[in-house]
Amino acid sequence: MRDAALTLAAAAPLQSISVSEVCRAAGITRDTFYRHAPSPVELVAVTLGEELAEAIGRHDPLSGLEAFRAAERSLLQHVADHVVVYRNAMGPQLLAPLRANLERTIHATLRTHLDQHPQSVPAGVDATDEDALDIVASYAAAGTVGAVERWIHTEPLDVDRGVAVIIAASPEFWFA
């Protein structure tokens, strides 16, 4: 079912894919589909989100510039591997479920980093203030997703260049 949804999402705008199309391609019933996902968009988002979390999770806990580069490379390589699907999920921005998965995964990774490396907490932020740490991680995650949305449209799609630009735009406190 997941493979069928990804295949369809690589061939047409994600919003236009119906449950019936996924069911036909996967050889399943609508009942089976709805036991696993509320919509094709959600199914694709969960599938890509799980893959991304696994790829970025290999770099936990993040520490230092090289670890951030490796995690950023995993993020952009994941997007590059599925760039047609991500492009087919774009309006002005990614469809909300895909965007939310990217932000959630990046936020979780950055929040773990702040918890494990309090020296990376930016000046002026109390390292014991949970809300403030969530704000810092959310800000960085949303900015990273915005950068990825723009990067998706570059030609040729160059992972190394994307990593270099996003790292260069990132505040240095992350790398402490």
Salt bridges, closest charged atoms under 4 A:
ASP31 OD2 - ARG35 NE 3.18
GLU50 OE1 - ARG2 NH1 2.53
GLU51 OE2 - HIS78 ND1 3.19
GLU51 OE2 - HIS82 NE2 2.74
GLU54 OE2 - ARG58 NH2 3.56
GLU66 OE2 - ARG69 NH1 2.47
GLU103 OE2 - ARG99 NH1 2.38
ASP115 OD1 - ARG111 NH2 3.08
GLU130 OE1 - ARG111 NH2 2.30
ASP134 OD1 - HIS107 NE2 3.53
ASP134 OD1 - ARG111 NH1 2.71
GLU149 OE2 - ARG99 NE 2.84
GLU155 OE2 - ARG87 NH2 2.82
ASP160 OD1 - ARG73 NH1 2.36
